[in-house]
């Protein structure tokens, strides 16, 4: 399943580019979902053409304006999100069962989730060069402020000192890109420079910024959630095994020592308790799924 969203950060305010009435959206954090934008619309897509049409549609709503440097200057940062979910069948040991093979009693479903952030940053601006005044000046200040916060985050992530605090919360942009910068992601950054001599300082600063960003090292891991039914089946098999063990000892020994009986009964009760806990967890997840 593939779904897409498109947002912009304009003057530190997040708005939905595919549902323009949704503005002033808030960033939230969830233990499972991580950092996300509350109320952002998601659109199911089935082909690259559908994704491209959403990009074109959202671009029409993006904040742009004319300056001395650019006739169609971006006045906001834009993030296009693509979320991919893949379900596969796994056995008790967590090994994937290939499509078409016969599954055993202990099969269940595992879901892998991947997220692609396509980020278009507004360019850093010198007011003296762009000639921004009034509303354009306010926009330039917000753009430069968020880019400065991004630079501070990258600096903190690449410092050799054992720095604990990373200033992700200094701007909406860095908060939203927390996973991409220092989390469970692979990130590619494209730095845009100009060959014009009057842009020498900007190009130099951009290259320094990119050189620093290259030093960030992330170790991306697969985001996988194994269905609770897998645990349930584990407990069912364990319970059956304990019952068989109890019956075998009763037949071979006639009468078992009291401590052995007590131990096996305790293990049986524990297996039953674990099974019930797994059932309860499954029911809670099913309820949350139905609510969603």
KOLSEGU-418426 format. One record per residue (C-alpha): residue in three letters; x, y, z. Coordinates in steps of 0.25 Angstrom, whole numbers, padded with zeros to 4 digits, always signed. Layout:
<sites>
ALAXYZ/...
</sites>
This chain:
<sites>
UNK+0000+0000+0000/UNK+0006+0014-0004/UNK+0000+0027+0001/UNK+0005+0041-0001/UNK+0004+0055+0006/UNK+0009+0069+0002/UNK+0011+0080+0012/UNK+0018+0094+0013/UNK+0025+0101+0024/UNK+0022+0116+0022/UNK+0026+0126+0032/UNK+0027+0115+0042/UNK+0013+0110+0039/UNK+0010+0097+0034/UNK-0001+0095+0024/UNK-0006+0084+0015/UNK-0004+0087+0000/UNK-0014+0076-0004/UNK-0025+0081+0005/UNK-0023+0096+0005/UNK-0033+0098+0016/UNK-0024+0091+0026/UNK-0015+0101+0032/UNK-0007+0103+0045/UNK-0005+0088+0046/UNK+0003+0083+0058/UNK+0014+0073+0059/UNK+0012+0062+0069/UNK+0021+0050+0073/UNK+0016+0036+0075/UNK+0024+0024+0081/UNK+0020+0015+0068/UNK+0018+0026+0057/UNK+0030+0035+0062/UNK+0029+0050+0058/UNK+0016+0053+0049/UNK+0007+0064+0045/UNK-0006+0063+0051/UNK-0018+0065+0041/UNK-0009+0064+0029/UNK-0017+0058+0018/UNK-0012+0045+0012/UNK-0015+0040-0002/UNK-0015+0026-0007/UNK-0007+0025-0020/UNK-0005+0013-0030/UNK+0005+0018-0040/UNK+0016+0028-0042/UNK+0007+0037-0050/UNK-0003+0038-0039/UNK+0009+0043-0030/UNK+0013+0053-0040/UNK-0001+0058-0042/UNK-0002+0061-0027/UNK+0012+0068-0027/UNK+0007+0077-0039/UNK-0006+0080-0031/UNK+0001+0083-0018/UNK+0011+0092-0025/UNK+0000+0101-0030/UNK-0004+0104-0015/UNK+0011+0106-0011/UNK+0015+0120-0006/UNK+0023+0127-0017/UNK+0027+0142-0021/UNK+0036+0150-0030/UNK+0049+0156-0024/UNK+0060+0163-0031/UNK+0068+0150-0031/UNK+0056+0141-0036/UNK+0043+0143-0043/UNK+0037+0131-0036/UNK+0044+0130-0023/UNK+0039+0119-0013/UNK+0035+0126+0000/UNK+0033+0113+0007/UNK+0040+0099+0010/UNK+0032+0088+0004/UNK+0032+0073+0008/UNK+0025+0062-0001/UNK+0024+0049+0007/UNK+0022+0035+0001/UNK+0019+0024+0011/UNK+0020+0010+0007/UNK+0014-0002+0015/UNK+0018-0017+0011/UNK+0012-0029+0018/UNK+0018-0042+0017/UNK+0016-0056+0024/UNK+0026-0060+0035/UNK+0028-0073+0043/UNK+0031-0075+0057/UNK+0046-0071+0056/UNK+0042-0058+0049/UNK+0047-0064+0035/UNK+0040-0059+0023/UNK+0032-0070+0016/UNK+0032-0068+0001/UNK+0020-0066-0007/UNK+0014-0079-0012/UNK+0020-0088-0001/UNK+0011-0096+0008/UNK+0011-0089+0022/UNK+0011-0096+0035/UNK+0002-0095+0047/UNK+0011-0084+0053/UNK+0010-0074+0041/UNK+0006-0059+0043/UNK+0007-0046+0037/UNK+0019-0036+0038/UNK+0017-0021+0033/UNK+0029-0013+0028/UNK+0028+0002+0027/UNK+0036+0011+0019/UNK+0035+0026+0018/UNK+0041+0035+0007/UNK+0042+0050+0010/UNK+0045+0059-0003/UNK+0049+0072+0003/UNK+0050+0085-0005/UNK+0057+0096+0003/UNK+0055+0110+0000/UNK+0068+0117-0003/UNK+0076+0125+0007/UNK+0074+0140+0004/UNK+0082+0153+0006/UNK+0072+0164+0007/UNK+0082+0174+0001/UNK+0082+0165-0012/UNK+0068+0161-0013/UNK+0063+0175-0009/UNK+0052+0169+0000/UNK+0043+0179+0008/UNK+0030+0177+0015/UNK+0024+0164+0014/UNK+0035+0158+0006/UNK+0045+0163+0017/UNK+0037+0155+0028/UNK+0037+0143+0019/UNK+0053+0144+0017/UNK+0055+0145+0032/UNK+0047+0132+0034/UNK+0054+0125+0023/UNK+0068+0129+0028/UNK+0064+0126+0042/UNK+0059+0111+0039/UNK+0072+0109+0030/UNK+0080+0114+0042/UNK+0073+0104+0051/UNK+0076+0093+0041/UNK+0091+0097+0041/UNK+0091+0096+0056/UNK+0085+0082+0056/UNK+0095+0077+0046/UNK+0107+0084+0054/UNK+0102+0077+0067/UNK+0101+0064+0060/UNK+0115+0064+0054/UNK+0122+0070+0066/UNK+0132+0061+0072/UNK+0129+0064+0086/UNK+0119+0056+0094/UNK+0108+0066+0092/UNK+0094+0060+0097/UNK+0085+0071+0093/UNK+0082+0073+0078/UNK+0073+0085+0075/UNK+0062+0079+0067/UNK+0051+0087+0073/UNK+0057+0100+0069/UNK+0049+0101+0056/UNK+0037+0093+0050/UNK+0046+0089+0038/UNK+0057+0082+0047/UNK+0046+0076+0056/UNK+0039+0070+0044/UNK+0052+0065+0038/UNK+0057+0059+0051/UNK+0057+0044+0046/UNK+0064+0048+0033/UNK+0075+0056+0040/UNK+0079+0047+0052/UNK+0069+0036+0052/UNK+0066+0023+0045/UNK+0068+0028+0031/UNK+0077+0028+0019/UNK+0078+0043+0014/UNK+0082+0049+0001/UNK+0084+0064+0001/UNK+0086+0072-0012/UNK+0093+0085-0010/UNK+0090+0096-0021/UNK+0100+0106-0024/UNK+0101+0117-0035/UNK+0113+0119-0045/UNK+0110+0135-0044/UNK+0122+0143-0038/UNK+0112+0151-0029/UNK+0107+0138-0023/UNK+0121+0134-0018/UNK+0118+0136-0004/UNK+0105+0128-0004/UNK+0112+0117-0012/UNK+0123+0116-0002/UNK+0114+0115+0010/UNK+0106+0105+0003/UNK+0118+0096+0000/UNK+0122+0097+0015/UNK+0108+0093+0019/UNK+0108+0081+0010/UNK+0122+0077+0014/UNK+0117+0077+0029/UNK+0105+0069+0025/UNK+0113+0058+0019/UNK+0119+0055+0032/UNK+0105+0050+0038/UNK+0105+0035+0039/UNK+0092+0028+0041/UNK+0090+0013+0042/UNK+0076+0010+0036/UNK+0069-0002+0040/UNK+0056-0009+0035/UNK+0043-0004+0042/UNK+0036-0017+0044/UNK+0024-0020+0053/UNK+0020-0035+0055/UNK+0006-0038+0057/UNK+0002-0041+0071/UNK-0004-0055+0066/UNK+0010-0059+0064/UNK+0012-0058+0079/UNK-0001-0065+0082/UNK+0003-0077+0073/UNK+0016-0078+0081/UNK+0009-0079+0094/UNK-0001-0089+0088/UNK+0010-0098+0084/UNK+0017-0096+0097/UNK+0005-0100+0105/UNK+0003-0113+0096/UNK+0017-0117+0098/UNK+0016-0115+0114/UNK+0003-0124+0113/UNK+0010-0135+0105/UNK+0022-0134+0115/UNK+0012-0136+0127/UNK+0005-0147+0121/UNK+0018-0155+0117/UNK+0023-0154+0131/UNK+0010-0158+0137/UNK+0010-0171+0128/UNK+0025-0174+0130/UNK+0026-0172+0145/UNK+0013-0175+0150/UNK+0013-0165+0161/UNK+0021-0152+0160/UNK+0028-0145+0171/UNK+0020-0134+0177/UNK+0030-0123+0173/UNK+0030-0128+0158/UNK+0015-0127+0158/UNK+0015-0113+0164/UNK+0026-0108+0154/UNK+0019-0113+0142/UNK+0006-0108+0147/UNK+0012-0094+0149/UNK+0018-0095+0135/UNK+0005-0098+0130/UNK-0002-0087+0137/UNK+0009-0077+0132/UNK+0007-0082+0118/UNK-0008-0080+0119/UNK-0006-0066+0125/UNK+0003-0062+0114/UNK-0007-0067+0104/UNK-0018-0059+0110/UNK-0009-0046+0110/UNK-0006-0048+0095/UNK-0021-0050+0092/UNK-0023-0037+0100/UNK-0012-0030+0092/UNK-0018-0035+0079/UNK-0032-0030+0083/UNK-0027-0016+0086/UNK-0020-0015+0073/UNK-0032-0020+0066/UNK-0040-0009+0073/UNK-0030+0002+0070/UNK-0030-0003+0055/UNK-0045-0002+0054/UNK-0045+0012+0060/UNK-0035+0017+0050/
</sites>
